[in-house]
Amino acid sequence: MTTPFWVQDAIFYQIFPDRFANGDSTNDPPNVQKWGEKPTVWHFQGGDLRGIIQKMDYLLDLGINAIYLNPIFHSPSPHRYNTIDYYKIDPKLGTITDFHDLIDTLHHNNFRMIIDGVFNHCGRGFFAFNDVLENGENSAYKDWFLINKFPLDAFTPGEAENYQAWWKYKALPKFNTRNPAVREYILNVVRYWSQQGIDGWRLDVPNEIDDDIFWEEFRYTVKTINRDAYLLGEIWTVDPRWVNETHFDGLINYPLRDDLLRLLYAGTLNTVTFAEKVESLLGQYPRENVNAMYVPLGSHDTERLWSKLGGDINKVKLAFLFQFAYPGAPAIYYGDEVGLEGDKDPDCRRPFPWDSTIWKGDLRLWVKSLIAARKRLPSLRRGDYQRLLAVDDDRGIFAFARIMGEEKIIIAINVSRTEREFQIPVDVLGLPDGRNLCGIFDNKQYKVSERTLSLTLPPLSGTWIG
């Protein structure tokens, strides 16, 4: 199996299209909110594809080189996971011309773009489900869905009972993907958009389409058009079943995120257990797939990083420092780099705060420096992971390394609230006594002595040394 060559060098930026930037107010719906108002599940804020194009200078300055877009197809809601037309860009986001202009702009700047594929369910306005609502048992499309009995209870209060829907939400009727006509329809949609020049798909709840043959057909369809397309599965657990030559190139590494937040916020994970858990994740998948994992600190489905870590900028910086040193493609959820706040959905989908005076401290500059360093140092993208150079539960410290040839980067982390002195044994790295090393961010000089590297870290901080 060969994963797309570009993914291990990717630094993703996830954009929730309605909430990033409003580049064309003429396509705003009547119920658009004033930019910055508290988000709801019904109201739009006016973000669109033109807005992303107009903010390319911001993205270029930040340093990211890949974008993941939440759903962009025609839908009645701001989240757009209830698609009504898979062949049409939502008019509130723009036109197919805007879409092509966005792809051209991104590719011209050596960016990649993957889009959300929602094929487990659709919206109630989807033509086939609408036909079932109109014609009941006489509908030509009744076998496109998993119907328990007629008539359908699609608009009455409560959970879906007469037909299967995602988490029983009546607005999200589930496809019957065992039906050949449904499979043909979905694969034709995938073929159409893959031919428009996208660089891959993020697949929504793929485990709910529990059909290995379907996903093999899906992969074949995409890879036939673009062998370097990235297939990313939204799987929330460790599950090797989904990473192979008949499924996906990588998964969203939510288990890593969960462990990191337990260490930094919840306090339910000590440093030894954390270090062992994040290392064990690397052994669950083939190495090339490990490097193709999508590594998030937040998403449209989770509480915002800033809020989750209690507004502690040192913890947020430390989370980013670890994320950018760990194998896989780091992913920034739009706004996390400036400390955008937010509780769970829909509050985690606030509009981007373009007033830089309210950005949190020097957080964006810190993220920008991490991005630049990762892009400069191949070992952080492609190197081996050297386990547990040092770890101490009582003192809240640990260190590991990324190695590629002669390039050896030591990552040291102090999660305690006390300044800590480190004694890191480096003989396993082959670093001889007298070897001079340098701090990646501060140019501080270090020297190996008695096969050990000595350093001091302030509370809740970390560093890279190479």
C-alpha positions in Angstrom: 0.0 0.0 0.0 1.2 3.5 -0.9 -0.2 6.5 0.9 -0.2 9.9 -1.0 3.3 11.2 -1.0 2.3 14.7 0.1 0.3 13.9 3.3 3.3 13.4 5.6 4.5 16.9 4.7 1.0 18.4 5.1 -0.1 20.9 7.8 -3.9 21.0 7.7 -6.2 23.8 8.4 -9.9 22.9 8.9 -12.4 25.4 7.8 -16.1 25.4 8.6 -17.1 27.4 5.5 -20.0 29.5 7.0 -17.8 30.7 9.8 -14.4 31.6 8.3 -14.8 34.7 6.2 -17.6 36.4 4.2 -16.2 37.3 0.8 -19.5 37.9 -1.0 -22.4 39.4 0.9 -24.7 39.0 -2.1 -25.1 35.3 -1.4 -26.0 35.8 2.3 -29.4 34.2 3.3 -32.1 36.3 4.9 -31.4 34.8 8.3 -27.8 35.7 8.3 -26.5 36.8 11.7 -24.1 39.7 12.4 -20.6 38.4 12.2 -19.5 37.3 15.6 -22.9 36.7 17.2 -23.4 33.5 19.2 -23.9 30.7 16.7 -27.1 28.6 16.6 -28.0 25.5 14.7 -30.3 27.5 12.4 -28.6 30.8 11.6 -25.9 31.5 9.1 -23.0 33.9 9.5 -22.2 34.4 5.8 -18.9 32.7 5.3 -18.3 31.5 1.8 -15.7 30.2 -0.7 -14.8 33.8 -1.8 -14.0 34.5 1.8 -11.4 31.8 1.8 -9.8 33.1 -1.4 -9.7 36.6 0.0 -7.9 35.4 3.2 -5.2 33.5 1.4 -2.7 36.0 2.6 -3.5 35.0 6.2 -3.2 31.3 5.4 0.1 31.8 3.6 1.5 33.8 6.4 0.5 31.2 9.0 2.3 28.6 6.9 -0.3 25.8 6.5 -0.3 24.0 3.2 -3.5 21.9 3.2 -7.2 22.6 3.8 -10.0 20.4 5.0 -13.4 21.9 4.2 -16.5 20.9 6.1 -19.5 20.1 3.7 -20.0 22.5 0.9 -22.9 20.8 -1.0 -26.4 22.3 -1.2 -28.0 21.9 2.3 -30.5 23.8 4.4 -28.3 24.1 7.5 -25.1 25.9 8.5 -23.3 22.5 9.1 -24.5 21.0 5.7 -24.4 17.4 6.9 -27.9 17.1 5.6 -27.3 17.3 1.9 -30.1 17.9 -0.6 -28.0 18.1 -3.8 -24.7 16.4 -4.0 -23.9 17.9 -7.4 -24.4 21.5 -6.4 -22.3 23.9 -4.4 -24.6 25.5 -1.8 -25.6 28.8 -3.2 -25.0 30.4 0.2 -21.3 29.5 -0.3 -21.0 30.5 -3.9 -21.0 28.9 -7.3 -19.0 26.2 -9.1 -16.9 29.0 -10.6 -16.0 30.1 -7.0 -15.2 26.5 -6.2 -12.8 26.2 -9.2 -11.3 29.6 -8.4 -10.6 28.4 -4.9 -8.9 25.2 -6.1 -6.9 27.1 -8.6 -5.8 29.6 -6.0 -4.8 26.8 -3.6 -3.0 24.8 -6.1 -1.1 27.8 -7.4 0.2 28.3 -3.9 1.1 24.6 -3.5 -1.8 23.9 -1.2 -3.9 20.7 -1.1 -7.6 20.6 -0.4 -9.8 17.7 0.8 -13.6 18.0 1.2 -16.2 16.3 3.4 -18.0 13.3 2.0 -21.2 12.6 3.8 -22.6 9.4 2.3 -24.1 7.6 5.3 -27.1 9.9 5.3 -28.6 12.8 3.4 -31.2 15.5 4.2 -34.9 15.3 4.0 -34.9 17.5 1.0 -32.8 15.1 -1.0 -34.7 14.2 -4.2 -35.0 10.4 -3.4 -36.2 10.9 0.1 -38.6 13.7 -0.9 -40.1 11.2 -3.4 -40.6 8.7 -0.6 -42.3 11.4 1.5 -44.6 12.2 -1.4 -45.4 8.8 -2.7 -44.9 6.5 0.3 -45.0 2.8 -0.5 -45.4 3.6 -4.2 -42.2 5.6 -4.4 -39.6 4.3 -6.9 -36.9 5.3 -4.3 -38.3 3.5 -1.2 -35.5 1.0 -1.3 -32.9 3.8 -1.2 -33.5 4.1 2.5 -34.0 1.8 5.5 -37.7 2.1 6.2 -39.4 0.3 9.0 -43.0 1.2 8.2 -45.2 3.8 6.4 -46.1 6.6 6.6 -42.8 8.2 7.5 -42.7 10.3 10.6 -40.2 12.8 9.2 -41.6 16.0 10.5 -43.2 15.2 13.8 -41.4 15.9 17.1 -39.1 13.2 18.6 -36.7 10.6 17.2 -37.1 8.8 13.9 -39.0 5.5 14.4 -40.4 4.7 11.0 -37.1 4.9 9.2 -33.4 4.7 10.2 -31.6 8.0 10.6 -28.2 9.0 11.9 -28.5 8.9 15.7 -32.3 8.9 15.1 -32.2 12.6 13.9 -35.2 12.9 11.5 -33.3 15.4 9.4 -30.7 12.8 8.5 -32.2 9.7 6.9 -29.8 6.9 6.4 -29.0 5.5 2.9 -29.4 1.9 2.1 -26.0 1.4 0.7 -26.7 -2.3 0.0 -28.9 -1.1 -2.8 -26.9 -1.1 -6.1 -28.7 2.0 -7.3 -27.6 3.9 -4.2 -24.0 2.7 -4.5 -24.0 3.8 -8.2 -25.3 7.2 -7.3 -22.8 7.8 -4.5 -19.8 6.6 -6.6 -20.9 8.8 -9.5 -21.0 11.8 -7.1 -17.5 10.8 -5.9 -16.3 10.5 -9.5 -17.7 13.9 -10.4 -16.1 15.8 -7.6 -12.8 13.9 -7.8 -12.6 15.0 -11.4 -13.0 18.7 -10.4 -9.5 18.7 -9.0 -9.9 18.0 -5.2 -7.0 16.3 -3.5 -9.0 13.8 -1.4 -12.0 13.1 0.9 -12.7 13.2 4.6 -15.3 10.5 5.1 -18.0 11.3 7.6 -18.9 8.4 10.0 -17.7 5.7 7.6 -18.0 3.0 10.2 -21.7 3.4 9.9 -21.5 2.1 6.4 -20.4 -1.2 7.6 -19.6 -2.7 4.2 -16.0 -3.5 3.2 -16.9 -4.0 -0.5 -18.5 -0.5 -0.6 -15.4 1.1 0.7 -13.2 -0.9 -1.7 -15.3 0.3 -4.6 -15.1 3.8 -3.2 -11.3 3.7 -2.9 -10.9 2.3 -6.4 -13.1 5.0 -7.9 -11.1 7.8 -6.3 -7.6 6.4 -6.9 -8.4 5.6 -10.5 -8.9 9.3 -11.0 -6.2 10.6 -8.8 -3.8 8.0 -7.3 -2.4 10.7 -4.9 -5.8 11.5 -3.5 -6.0 11.3 0.3 -8.7 9.2 1.9 -9.3 10.2 5.5 -11.7 8.3 7.8 -13.5 9.8 10.7 -13.0 6.9 13.1 -12.9 8.0 16.8 -11.2 4.9 18.1 -8.1 2.8 17.5 -9.2 0.4 14.7 -6.7 -1.0 12.1 -9.6 -2.4 10.1 -10.0 1.0 8.4 -6.4 1.5 7.3 -5.4 -0.6 4.4 -5.4 -0.9 0.6 -9.2 -1.3 0.5 -10.2 1.4 2.9 -8.4 4.6 4.0 -4.9 6.1 4.0 -5.3 7.6 7.4 -7.7 8.3 10.3 -8.5 11.3 12.4 -6.3 10.6 15.5 -8.9 11.5 18.1 -7.4 8.9 20.6 -4.2 11.0 20.6 -6.1 14.2 21.2 -8.0 12.6 24.1 -4.9 11.4 25.8 -3.2 14.8 25.4 -6.1 16.7 26.9 -6.4 14.2 29.8 -2.8 14.9 30.5 -3.0 18.7 30.3 -6.5 19.4 31.6 -8.3 16.6 33.3 -5.3 15.3 35.3 -6.5 11.8 34.9 -3.3 10.7 33.0 0.2 10.8 34.4 3.2 11.3 32.2 4.3 7.7 32.2 0.9 6.4 31.2 0.5 9.2 28.6 3.9 8.5 27.1 3.2 4.8 26.9 -0.3 5.3 25.3 0.9 7.7 22.6 3.7 5.4 21.8 1.4 2.4 21.6 -0.7 4.2 19.0 2.2 4.2 16.7 2.3 0.4 16.7 -1.3 0.0 15.7 -0.8 0.8 12.0 1.8 0.4 9.3 4.4 3.2 9.5 3.3 4.9 6.2 -0.2 5.1 7.6 1.0 6.5 10.9 2.6 9.3 9.0 -0.6 9.8 7.1 -2.8 10.1 10.2 -4.6 13.4 10.7 -3.7 14.8 14.1 -6.2 17.3 15.6 -6.4 19.3 18.8 -10.0 20.2 18.1 -12.7 20.1 15.4 -16.3 21.1 14.7 -17.4 18.2 16.9 -15.5 19.1 20.0 -15.1 21.9 22.6 -12.6 24.5 21.5 -9.0 23.9 22.6 -8.8 27.2 24.4 -11.9 26.6 26.4 -11.1 22.9 27.0 -7.8 23.9 28.6 -9.4 26.5 30.8 -8.0 29.5 28.9 -4.4 28.7 30.0 -2.2 29.9 27.2 0.8 27.9 28.5 -1.2 24.6 28.3 -2.5 25.5 24.8 1.0 26.3 23.6 2.2 23.0 25.1 -0.5 21.1 23.3 0.5 22.6 20.0 4.2 21.9 20.7 3.5 18.2 21.3 1.1 18.0 18.3 3.7 19.3 15.8 6.4 17.0 17.1 4.3 13.8 16.9 4.1 11.6 13.8 1.2 12.4 11.4 -0.1 15.5 9.7 -1.0 18.2 12.3 -4.3 19.9 11.9 -5.4 23.3 13.1 -9.2 23.9 13.6 -9.7 27.4 12.3 -9.4 30.0 15.1 -7.6 27.7 17.5 -4.4 29.4 16.6 -5.7 32.7 17.9 -7.4 31.3 21.0 -11.0 31.3 19.7 -13.3 30.2 22.5 -16.3 27.9 22.4 -18.2 25.1 24.1 -19.6 22.1 22.3 -21.6 22.2 19.1 -22.8 24.7 18.0 -20.7 27.0 20.1 -17.4 25.5 18.8 -18.4 26.8 15.4 -18.1 30.5 16.1 -17.0 32.8 13.3 -13.3 33.6 13.0 -12.4 36.8 14.9 -10.7 39.0 12.3 -10.0 41.7 14.8 -6.5 40.8 15.8 -6.6 42.9 18.9 -8.7 40.2 20.6 -6.4 37.3 19.7 -4.9 35.6 22.7 -1.4 36.8 23.5 1.3 35.6 21.2 -0.4 32.2 20.5 -0.6 32.7 16.7 3.1 33.6 16.6 3.9 30.5 18.5 1.9 28.3 16.2 3.5 30.0 13.2 6.9 29.2 14.6 6.0 25.6 15.1 4.8 25.3 11.6 8.0 26.9 10.2 10.2 24.6 12.2 8.3 21.5 11.2 8.5 22.4 7.6 12.3 23.0 8.0 13.1 19.8 9.8 12.4 16.6 7.9 12.8 14.4 11.0 9.6 15.9 12.4 7.6 14.9 9.3 9.2 11.7 8.3 11.6 10.6 11.0 11.6 7.7 13.5 10.0 8.1 16.9 12.5 7.4 19.7 10.7 6.4 22.8 11.0 7.7 26.3 14.4 9.3 26.6 13.2 10.5 30.0 10.0 10.2 31.9 9.1 11.0 35.6 5.6 10.8 37.0 6.3 12.6 40.2 8.0 15.5 38.4 5.6 15.7 35.4 8.4 15.5 32.8 9.2 13.4 29.8 11.2 13.6 26.6 11.4 11.7 23.3 13.1 12.3 20.0 12.4 12.3 16.2 15.3 10.9 14.1 16.1 11.0 10.4 19.7 10.2 9.5 22.0 12.6 11.3 19.1 14.9 12.1 18.0 14.2 15.7 15.4 16.5 17.4 14.8 16.1 21.2 11.4 17.1 22.5 11.3 17.8 26.2 8.1 18.6 28.0 7.3 19.8 31.6 3.5 19.4 32.4 4.0 20.4 36.1 3.5 23.8 37.6 7.1 23.8 38.9 10.3 24.6 37.1 12.1 21.3 36.4 15.7 20.3 35.7 16.0 17.6 33.1 18.8 15.0 32.8 18.2 13.3 29.5 20.3 10.3 28.6 21.2 10.6 24.9 23.5 7.6 24.3 20.7 5.9 22.5 20.8 8.7 20.0 24.5 8.2 19.4 25.3 11.8 20.5 28.9 11.9 21.8 30.2 13.9 24.8 31.1 17.4 23.7 28.4 17.5 21.0 26.8 20.9 20.8 23.1 21.2 20.4 20.8 24.2 19.9 17.3 25.2 20.9 15.1 25.3 17.9 13.1 28.3 19.1 15.5 30.3 21.2 18.9 29.3 19.9 20.0 28.4 23.4 23.2 26.3 23.4 23.5 22.9 25.1 26.4 20.4 25.3 26.3 16.7 25.8 28.3 15.7 28.9 28.7 12.2 30.3 26.2 11.0 27.7 23.6 13.3 29.2 21.8 16.5 28.1 21.0 18.8 31.0 18.3 21.5 30.7 15.8 23.5 32.8 12.2 24.1 31.7 9.7 26.5 33.2 6.3 25.3 34.4 3.9 24.1 31.7 6.4 24.4 28.9 8.4 22.4 26.4 11.2 22.8 23.9 12.8 21.2 20.8 16.5 20.8 20.7 18.6 19.7 17.8 
